Amino acid sequence: MTDLNIDDVVFGQADLASCDREPIHIPASIQPAGCVLTFGADDLSLMRYSMNAAEFMGVEGFRLGMSMTECFGANVAERLVVLSRDGSAGRPAIHFDMEFPGGVSRDVAVHRTGHDVVVECERGCAAAVQSHLLTRLRSSLEQLRSPADMETLLRLIASELRRTYEYDRVMVYRFAPDWSGKVIVEDRAESLESFLGQHFPSSDIPAQARELYKRSLIRVIGDATYCPVPLVQAPGLAPLDMSFMHLRAVSPIHCEYLANMGVQASMSVSLMVDGELWGMIACHHYAPKALTMVERITAKMLGEFVSLQMVALIRARRLELTNDAHQFLSRFLHDSAGAHGSPGFVRGRVHELLEVVACDGGGVWTEGCWTAEGRSVSEAALPILLARASELPGNQIWHSDHLARDCSDLAGELHGIAGAMVIPIWSQSQDYLVLFRREMVQTVVWGGDPNKTYTTGPHGIRLTPRRSFELWKEEVHEHSSPWTDDDLELAAQLRSALMEVMGASQQQKLQERAQAEAMQRVLNDELNHRVKNILAVVQSLVSRAPTVGDCAAEHVHSLQGRIRALAKAHDQVMRAHSGAALRDLLAAELGPYNDHDGKVVLDGPDLRFTERALTFLALLFHELATNAAKYGAFSVTEGQLFVTWRREDDTGDWHIRWEERHGPPVAPPQRSGFGSLLIERAIHHDLGGTARRHFLEHGVVVEVSLPAEVSVEAESQDLTRMPVTPDVRPGESASACSLEGRHILLVEDEFLVVMDVEGALLEAGVNRVHAAASVSEALDILAREAIDVALLDVNVGNETSIPVARALSERGVPFVFATGYSAQMPIIEAFPSVSILQKPYAMLQAVTMLSKACCER
């Protein structure tokens, strides 16, 4: 037992303070019920022997170094060698009634440990006793074969062992997680007091003793008052590991413990479940009682059989529990599939999750959100518990039935909660299912005071085993009911199911992210393509030489108008679900000229165009409207414009007619302008259509024919209408109220736009323009300056100008919004009476709308 830490404590000299370090596996002595001899595994020479060996074996004597043949004769030596090969450390080979020289018959147990062959010899038992034992063993196995439940099984084994071996008391002792124990079954003589239900501290069976009980499944003490028989061995030999020896001597501390209970003989049989020490069967007798090797082996067989039955019952119980849990978890996983494993789905099923493992409340911590039901710690205290639980490596389940001890930082936050179980459900995002149990105040009955006390014993004044085993009651607080193995099994199933759900959610997110990234790349490519096309169109517009006779201001105004026409077409395309409507484009472009009923008449069915077609039509209609305002129907009050369109039934082609009436006389132009180029070449080159222009006496007529493929089918839903910011007609008065002397706040993050607006406002007589590139800068200006009116770009950097709008409203200062987005943005709709300037806008538009805002103040 090389893994036991013996420190510097010597066997037989330990007290209660050091008994958990006493090297009980190397006592160098045996009980006097037999003798022991050890031989070197290589040369079979005698290495050690107990001082009673010669007398017990009926020979004159042994000396170190003798060969096994010299000790026992060739025939016996040969059989012992065979047994040494069959026997393992944990399960010695047994031979009953082996004949030794001199006619001595002994029961023999042989096993190897290290480089030693260990031979134990004991007196055998009569044939009648062996026959009785076999009969009892067969009867006991039949009784134990099909127990109804665990309690029935343990009652049966206690009864059978007492009947078979005639001990005064047989107890089944169950270990708790802290290795304290409780007597859960007892069969005793009627004259004896009961130990049933009593608890015993872990110090009664220290750690190295429990380790020995795991390795050697039976331990018998025939007389607790015995005198140990020492081993004789050659100087310099390492101590003999006696862990698996039947005759191994017992710690004096344990013998004193038994004597204090009045017990003179005992037998302990280990109960093992899944390789761990579940409990023990403890047999007590109040007089010396030696057991033969046959009796010990049958008792050990019964213990192993009971352990197998216990495992079967435990697994059957767990199977029943897991089947019930499996039905729920199957439904849970099925339902989660429809929710794509959403954490919200898990949060919505907290009540059902808390029913799988018995608890008084709990909740789910997912994505930094705590959803609880029933008893729970506060959300503020929860991170303390989760931090404690996360100290376990991997995805282990953390649990405690004594939070005040195991998570002391929660002191003052428990409010009647004493136990918790933390189940990781997704380690990558630190998500957990947490279960809580309330405090259960218990009265624990101990078999005597469990605290260590100094008393005077046979070895002087020292810490000794307690002398009194009278009932000692303790009221236990701040504990919940313990988390059982069944609870942990169910929790493990919950963890697996929830990890599957959360895994599906993460997989869905990864897929969505991958799809979004792919879509983003496509959109970026498309945006890059469109921006380049728009820039190419703008470059073409800008690079055209001014019309002969136009001044610089007129040329700039023309360029601005054409660019705004492109912007309006772009807005129509972006807002349309299925193409952009011709009617909306015309309404936007002709709106500034439609100053009375009948001025502009639009007539035709719902016609929608592709983006490419709309770009050229927007420029065409802008040029026609501009010319009409200069020379045609829009230049006089009585002038009218009729725009009609229809579809050719046979070909599906579209015909659009622009007809001006009641305007001044017109004549063909002396030179071709930009509008002429659009009519004569662009419509045919880019759209595959035709365009003709007629200069009639009553006005200009333009006829455009477009192939069916440049139009698109309209969807059933109506097109969302965008309020149109009217252009200011050439020559129109810029303002009803003068801006002269005003202080204007301009919130705009594009410096070039700031320069244009600032210049236009200063030309209009504004005293000062206070430009701000951020919300905080704008609020600072408001705090120190008296502002008369403001122009607010809705989107400023990564924020909106809404806080500035609220501050202006509170001060009663009028303002105008500017945006390149839809005017139906929710944040804008919060200010329904505020005018909206659609980007890109003309500087005259900005001046006019700010002037009107001042008038409405």
Order of alpha helices (4+ residues) and beta strands (2+ residues): beta-beta-beta-alpha-alpha-alpha-beta-beta-beta-alpha-alpha-beta-beta-beta-alpha-beta-beta-alpha-beta-beta-alpha-alpha-alpha-beta-beta-alpha-beta-alpha-beta-beta-beta-beta-beta-beta-alpha-alpha-beta-alpha-beta-beta-alpha-beta-beta-alpha-alpha-beta-beta-beta-beta-alpha-beta-alpha-beta-beta-beta-alpha-beta-alpha-beta-alpha
